[in-house]
Amino acid sequence: MQHEPGPRQGMQVDAAAAVEANGVAKVYGQGGAAVRALDDVSLTIAKGEFFTLLGPSGCGKTTLLRCIAGFETPTSGRILLGGRDITHEPPNRRRVNTVFQSYALFPHLTVARNIGFGLEMMGRPRAEVAETTARMLALVRLEQLADRRPDALSGGQQQRVALARALAPQPEVLLLDEPLSALDLKLRKGMQAELKRLQLETGITFVFVTHDQEEALTMSDRIGVMSAGKLLQVGAPRDIYDRPVNRFVADFIGETNFLAARAEGGVLRLSTGEVLGQALGRQGPVTVAIRPEQLRLGATGESGGLKATVEGATYIGTDSEVRLRLADGTQIVARVQSRPGGEAAPPPGTEVGVLVAPGALQVLED
């Protein structure tokens, strides 16, 4: 099932579509050996939007990006850029640029020459190339490194050069295929902020591919979650996290507890008979998702609480992850926020009550 609310409230985007995919399929091979990399994917990305395709390896996100770039041709369906059908156009006729995992900088050229190279190949006047290169250097904050060669740069600086080179021709859409995967954690977090800044300053539509949920949640206006060639859900980061449409999305985005329950008499019940919450019009067996941070530990017997036994806890600085076993044997995790002078997590074997925050339950489709 695909769920596609509009762009996040307050997001400044043009109402027209920058990119559209209409029923796009991509099949490799034939007969019994055929692999369906994309399966009837339909998607609209607004102008000026930072849109992320998120999913595990092999889900089809890079194949869809390559279809937009022109490096792959869909087996069926259409790709539109600014309302124009570009399905069968070669890459050099699309106002689209791509930044790959490998920065592919020319080692014998300076930073400035790398940035201006594409403009030179397009036959732009020398003065225009110089002016645009200077503007791009300022945009990515590398003015002082214009005369260095790539081997004298850090990984983060090389990434900025690759971004500046891709942005220099002013593409309608910038495609980014896991461009931060080669950076260490600290650099990656810094570049996340840089990418978002660049997108906001240029106003160019960014389509970003990643398997990293934190990257997607941090930078995106909207996210499309993919699995096995299908687009499962599209929405703002908070929508995807708080209201996943099925178990795969809930499990892939953040940590989630899954509880087997039964909807009957207007409520959700565990096998022990304990009531989780309202059934919201459901009947029969269901799977319920609850995020760890939506659980609170209380005393046993506290009204509305589920009986549980503490099995262990892990202190991770900002909070503690408390591992619990419910009365029916289900194992869950609660995240308890750390506070100065606050109490430590209960020791193993402690009987507690587990309370669920209002509105935290998500009844999922299979």
N, C-alpha and C positions, 0 to 999 in steps of 0.2 A: 504494500500500500504506500502511496506517495502522499505526503501532507505538505502543502506549500502555502503558508501564510505570506503576506506581503513583507517588504523590507521593514527593518526595525524602525519603530517610531522615532521621528526626529532625524532620520538619515536623509541627507541631501543628495538625491539622485534624480537624473532625468527620467521622465516616465517612459521614454522610448527604450526599446530593448537594445542592448549592445550585442548580445549573443543569444541565439535561439537554437536549440536542438529539437527537432520534431521527429519522433519515432525512430531515433537512430539505433541501428543494429550494426554490429561488426562481428563477422564470423571468419575464423581462420581454419583452413583445411576443408575437407569434404567428407560426406558420408559419416561413418561411425567415428572417424577421427576428428570431426569438426569440433572446434571450440568456439563457443559464443561469448566473446569478450564483452560485448555490449548487447543488452536485451531490451529493445524498445524504450530507449531513454528519451524523455521529453523534458525540456528545461528552458527557462527564460532568465537571463541575467541582465539586470538593469544597467544603464550607463552610469558610470561613476561609482559602481559598487565593488566592494572587496568580497569576492565570492570564493568559497573554499570547497573543493571536492575532497571528501574525507572518507577513508576506508582502509582495510587491510591490504597487504600486497596481493595482487592478482584480482582485485575487485573490479577493474575496468576504468579507474579514474584517469590513469595516464593515457590509456587508449582514447578516451573521450577528449582529453587535452590535445592529443596528436591529430585527432579528426578536426578539431577547431583550427589547429595550426596549419593543416594541409599535408602533414607527413603521413597520414593514413586517410583512405577514402572509405566512407561507410558502405557496408554491404547493402543497406537500405536506409531510408530516412533522409532528412535534409539538415544542413547547417547553414544558418543565416547570420550575417554580420551587419549590424545596422539596418536590418530589414532586407538585405540583398543576399540572394542565394549564392553561396560560395562553395557548395558541396564538392564540386569537381574542379575548382580553380587551384592552380599550383600555389605553393606557399609564398612565392615572391610577388604574387598579385593580391595578397591579403594584407590589410593594414594591421598586422598582428606580429608581435615579436615574442620570442620565447627565451626564458632564462632556465638553464638546465642545472642538474646536480653538479656537473663538472662545469667550471666557469669558462673553460675553453678560451682563455686569453692568449693573445699572441706574445710569446715570451721575448721576442726581439724588439717589440714596440713599447714605447713609454705608455704610461697611464693615459695621457692626453691622446696619443695616437690610437690606442685601443678604442677609446670612446668615440673618436671621430671617424674610425675606419669605415663603418657602415655608410655614413653620410658621403664619404669620399667615393665609395663604390657606386653610390646612387648618382654621382656626378654633380653634387651640390657645389655651388661656388665656394672658393677657398675662404672668403670672409665669413660666409654663413657657417661653414664647418668650424672655424675658430670661435665664432660667437656662441654657437650651440655647445661646443665642447667646454668653454669657460662656464656657461650656465649650468651644465650638467655636473662639472666639478664642484661648483658651489652647492648644488642641490644635494650631492652625496658627501659634502664636507671633506673633499680631498684636494683642495686647491694647492696645498703645500707639497703634495706628492705627485704633481702633474708630470714631472720629468723622471720619475722612478720607473723601473721595469717590474713586472709582476713578481719576480723571484725575490724582490726586496720588500714585499708587502706581506702583511698577516692574512690569514684566511678571511677574516671579516672585511679587510680592505679590498681584497680581490673580489669578494662578493659585491661590494659597492661599485667597483669598476664594471663588473658584468651588468649590474642593474643600470648604471649610467649609460652604457653602450646600447642596451636594449631600449631605454627611454629616449635616447637622442633623436631618433626619427619621428617621435611623437606618434606612436601607434594608437589605433583606436582601443586595442585590447592588449594587455601584457599578460602572457601565460607564464606561470612559474611552476616548474616541475620539481618539487621537493628541494628547493635551492639551499635550504639551511641544514640539510642532513649531514654535511661534511664538517660542520662546526661543532666545537665543544659546547657544553651546556651554557656557560656564561655568555659566550659569543652569540649563541643561538637566541638567547633571550634578548640580548641587545639588538640583534638584527630584526627581531619581531617588531620591536618599537620603531626601528628605522623604516621597515617596509610599510608599516601603517602610515608613518609620517609622509613618506614619499607618495603613497597613493592619495592621501588627502591633499597634499600640496599640488600634485599634477592634475588631479581629477580624472586620471585615466582608469578605466575599468581593469581591475586585477582579477585573474582567475588562478587560484593557488591550489596546488595538489599536495596533499600530505597524508601520512598515516598517523600523525601526532595530534591527538585530541586537544592537547593544551595549546598548540599553535593555532588550531582552528578556532577554539573558543576565544583566544586572546585577540586575534586580529580581524576576524570576519564580521561583515555585516550580515551575511547569511551563509549557511553551510548546507551542502548536499551530501548526505551519507549514502555510500554505495556498498553493495555486497553482491558478489557473483554476477556482475554485469548489470545489475538493476539499481535504479535510484530509489531508495527506500523512503527517505524523508528529506524535505527541504524546509528550512526555517531559520529564524534568528538563533544565535547561540543559546539564549535562555530557553527558547521554545524547545530546541532539540534536547537540552539537558533536563528540563523540568517535565516535558510532555513527550517522551519517546513513543513512537507509534507501535513498536514491537520489541520483543526480547532482544533481538540482535542490536538494535540501536541503543537500548538501555544498557546493555552489557558493554558495548564498545565505547560509549561516551561516559567516562567516569566509572566509579565503583558503585555497584548496585547489589542490594540484597533481593533475592527472589524467593517468594513464599508461595507454596501451593495452598489455595483456599477454595471455598465453595460459596457461591452466591445463592442465598436462600432467605426468604422472609425479609428481603430488603437490606440484608447485611452480609458482610464477608466474614466467614468463620474459618478458623483453622481446624485441623482434625481433632484438636483437644476441646473444641466447642468455644474457645475464646473468640471474641468479636474483634476484628481488625478495624472495621469501619463500615460505611454505607456501601451497598452493592451497586448503586447507580444504574439501575435497570437491568443488571446482568442476572443470568440464571445458570446454575451448574458450575462445574469445575473451572477455575480461572487461575492465572498466574499474576501475582501482585509484586510490583517493584517498589522498593523503598531505599532512598539514598541514605548512607550511614550518618550524614550530618543532620538528617531529619529525625533521628532517634535520640531520646533523652532517657538517662537512667534514673530510676527512682526507687522507692522502697517497695518491697513485695506487698501485694495487696492494695497498692495505690490504685484509685479508680481509673479504669481504662487501660491499665498497664498489662503487658503480657509477661507471664512468668518466665524467667530465664536464669541460667547459671553462668557466671563468668568463667571462661576457660583460659583467659590470658589477656595481656595488654602490651602494646608496643608504644613507647613514648617517641614521638617524632618532632618534638619542638613546639610547633604551633598547636598541636593537639595530640591526643592519644587515641590509638585504634584499639577498641575493646572487643575481643572475640567472645561471643555469647552462644549458648545452646538453648533454644526454646524448649518448652515442655514436650513438644512433639518430635524433638531430635534435630530440628532444622538449625543449621549453623548460620549466624549472621554477624555482622560487624557494625558497631556504633562508633562514631567519631565524637570524642569529647574534647571540647576546646580547652586549651591550657590557659590558666589565669594566674597572675602573680599571687603567691600564697594560697592558691587553691589546693584542694585535696587531690591526692594521687588517685589513679584508677583503682577500683576495688580489686583485691587479690583474687587469684583463682579459687573457685569453689564458692564464692559469695553468691547468695540468692538475691536477685534484684527484680525490679519491675521495669519493663521497657515501654516507654510511651512514644507514640507516633505523633509528629507535629500535624496540625490541621492541614488538610489539603495535600499531604505528602504522598498518599497512596496513588499509584498508577496501575490500573488494571490493563494488562497488555494483551495484544493479539499474539498468536503463535508466530 
